[in-house]
Amino acid sequence: EIKSNQSKTIGLKAHPFDMSVMKQFMLANVYHSACITTKSMATSGLGFDGGEQDDGNTKVEEVLDTLCPSFFSDVIDRNVSDFWLIGNGGMEVIGGSMAREGDLGLDYIPGEHIHVVVEDNRNYHFEINTEAGEIVKMARFGDLDKLKGRIGSETNRIVDSEIIPFVDRSPLCRFYGVPEWIPAVTAIELSNCTTQYKYDFYLNRGVPEFALFVIGQKLPPKEWKEIKTALQQHIGVGNTRKSLAINIANEQAKVQIDRLAMENKSDDDYQKMMDTLAFTIVTAHGVPPLLAGCAECPFEETR
């Protein structure tokens, strides 16, 4: 390997986005979740080829299952899911690539816990934020002994593990992967908000939005502030179309309510919008619509 002449900033590299938050998108949209599951299953869920001398999975189970906390399929599936979901994952090689039999193991590391630390223009290692709150350093696969020689193990908390990274490479970030579905973030959020809005419509009895006027008397500042605060508390996702009761002590004051919002769109309009958003999400993933649960393309009628 020839050392690059491109200068790099030294130290820990921040993630290009909050990977923990990106993982939560798995719960935000059924089509997004289906796409992640479909791609993960197609990547590691179809078994393994052990060569011509055995029947594939038997060899894997006999050799690799003994190295894992549960099964090798569990470790690889979690890493593959992280790869498609947040573009980053890592398999821990416990003991390192040069470990003797009995000292070697494999385990899953959540992608959001892994940070790249650049040492110079050529070398780097990984810093892991463990679930226990500790920060430890791990070498890239095959680099454990060299890493200890470069930065020392006693003062830098280097553990005897190496990482095989799972990275969805992208020109958008030099040190981390970026998942291909990122362009669908807006569609996923809009789909979630649209569903929430429809849910609120029925939850809150379909009460339309309105403007409230107090006529005849000027209310004291304290009362007026309480009314405005009460109305403002009904703004935002989860609060659409809620009813509100206000007690005005002034007998001379009259309350006038004018409805401002248009009637709710029909269920057909809602379904068309959801179908369009679903197709947008599936397109960003590159998954055939049928595999993601989209029975029809919403643009078929215009073709």
N, C-alpha and C positions, 0 to 999 in steps of 0.2 A: 504494500500500500504506500503510495507516494503522498507525502504531506501536502495539503492544499495551501496555496498562497493567499487564499481569502482570509482576512482577519476576522475573528469572531469575538463577540463579547463573552467574557468568562463568567461562569456562575450558573445558578439555577434559572431555568427558563420557565416563565409562567405559562399556564395553559391558555390557549387562544379563546376559550370559552369555559363557562362553568359546567364541567362534565357531570356533576351530580344533578344539576338542574336539567341537563339534556336527557339524562336517564329517566326523569319523571315524565317526559313526553310519551314514554311507553304506555302510561296510564291515561293519557289525554285523548287518544284517538284510536278507535278500533282498527282502522285501516293501516295506520302507522304501525301499530302493534303486530298486525297480521303480516305486514311486509318484513319486519325485523325477524319474526319467527320463521317465515318462509325462507328467507335468505340464510338464516342460521342453520336450519334443518338441511338445506341443500348443500351447505358447506361441510358440515361435520356429522350430519345425522344419517348418512347413507352407508356408513361402515368404512372399513379401511382395507387397503390392499396390502397383504403381508408378503406378496411375492408368489412365484410359481410353486414353491415347495410347501405351502400351507394354504389353508382356506380363508385367509384374510383376517377376520375378526378374532379367530381363535388365538392367533399369535399375539395380537394386540392385548387381548384380555390376559393371557398368561404372563406377559412380560411387563406391561405398563400398569395394569391394575394394582399390582403389588407395590408400586411406587407412589400411589396416590392415596389421599385420606379416605376416599370412597371408591370411585371408579375413574378410569382415565376419560371415559366419555363425559362424565360430569365436569371434569377440569377443562377439557377442550371445548365443550359446548358453552361454558361460561365465558371463556376467552373469545370465542367466535361471536357470541352475542354482543360483547363489549366492542368488538371490532366493527360490527355493523351499526351498533347503536350510538357509540360516541367516537368511533374512529381510532380508539386506542385500547390496548389490553396488554397483559403480560403473563407469561407462564413462568413461575419460579422453579428453577432447577436447584433444589436443596442439596448443598454439598459441592455444587459446581460441576462442570462438565468433566473434570478429572477425578471426581470422587470414586472411591472403591465401592464394590458391591456391598450393599448393606448400609452405606452412608449416603446413598443417592435417593432423592425423592422428587416428586412433581406436585405443584400446587397452583391454585389460581390466585392472581392478585387483581383486585378491582382496578380498572384503567384509570379511574379518577384519583387513585392513591399514588400514581407513578409520575415522577418529575424527572426531566432530563437535566443533568448538570454538566456543563461544558468545562473541560479542563484546559484545553488549548485548541489549536486549529485541527487537531487530529483525534484527540482522545475525549471521551465522555463516559459518564456512568449514570446510574439512576439513584434517586433519593425517594424513599418510600415513606409516606405518612400512614403508619399502621393504624388499625382500628383501636388499638390500645392507647393511642396518643403518642407513641414513640416515633422518632425519625431515624431511620437506618439507611445505610448505603448498600447498594447491590451492583455488581458488575454486569456488563453486557455478556452474553453467552460466550464462553471461552476466554474471558479477560480477567478472571478473578485474581490470579497470581500477579499479573502485571499491574492491576489496579492497586494491590497492596504495596507493591514496590514503588508506585508513583506517588501515592499520597499517604501511605502508612495506615495500618488498621486499628491501632490502639486509640488514637485520638480522634479518628473520623468515623467510628462505629461501623466499620465494614463487616457485614455478616457473611458467612460462608454460603452464599447463594448467588446465582446468576439469573439473568432474565432473558427469556426469548420474547422479544416484543411482537405484538400484533398491531401493526400500524397501517391505517388507510391513507397512504401517502397523498399529499396534495400540494400544489404550488402556493397555496394560501398560507402555509405554515411550514417552516423548515424543520422544526424539531418534533412536531406532533402531527397526528393524523387529523383529518377533517372528514366526517361522514358525508356521503353523497346526498343524503336527504336534507341537508341544511336549507336549500332553497324552499323547502316545503314548510318551514317553521311558521310563516305567516298564515298559510292555509290551515295548518293544524290548530293554531290559536283561534283563527276565525271560526273554524268548525266547532271548536269547544265553546266559544262565546255564543255562537248561534244556537247550539243545543241548549246552553244554559238559559238563553233568552226565552226559548220556547218552553223550557221547563218552568221558568218563573211565571210565564203567562198563565199556565194552568195552576201552578201552586198558589198564586196570588189572585185567583178567580178572574183573571182576564180584565182587571180594572185598568182603564186607559190612563195614560199620563195626562196631567192637567196643570193649569196655572191657577194659583190661589191669590185672590185679591181681598184685602180688608178695607171696607168702604164705610164712610160715615164718621169715623173717629180715628185719630192717630194713636196707635198703641204705644205704651211706655217702651223705652228701649229694651228693658229686660224681657218683656213678653214677646216683642218682635224677634229678639235674638233667639228665644226658645223655639219659636215657630220655625225660623230659618234653620236652626240646628236639627230640628226634628225632620224637616224635609231633606236636608243634606245627607242624613243618615240612611236615606232610602236610595242613594245613588250608587251605582256600581254593579258589578256582576253578582248575581244572587239576590239583588234587591229590586229588580225591575217589576213594575206594576203592583207594588204593595199598597195597601190601603193605609190611611193615616187619620187619626182622630185628634182634634185640637180643641181645648177648652179655652175660650176667650172670656175673661171676666167682665169686660166692658159691655154693658147692655146696649149702648148706642151703636156699637160697631156691627157691621154686617159682613158676611163672608161670601164672596162670589168665586165660583170655580168655573173656569173655561177649559174645556178639553182642547189640547193642542195636537196630540199625536194622531196620526191616521190609524184606521182600523188595522188590526193585525193581518199580515199577509196570509193567504190561504195555505193549507197544508201542501198543496201542489207546488206552490212557489218555494216553500221551505224545502221540500224534497228535492226539487231541481237544484237548488243552491247546494245542498248537502252532497248530491251526486257529483256536481262539478268540483267541489272541494276534494271529495274522495278521489276522483280521477287525477287531480293535480298532485295529491300526495303520493299516489301509486306511481305516477309518471316520474316523480323525483327519485323514487326508489329503483325504478327500472324493473319492477316486478310485473308480470302479466296480470291484468286486472282480475281475471277469474281466480288466480291463486291468492289474491288479497281480499276476495269476497265481493268485488265489484262485478255484478252480473252483466251490466251493459255500460257502454260508453255514453255519457250524457250528450255528446256532440254528434251522435249517429244521425239525427234528423237533419242536420245541416250539411251533411256530406253529400 
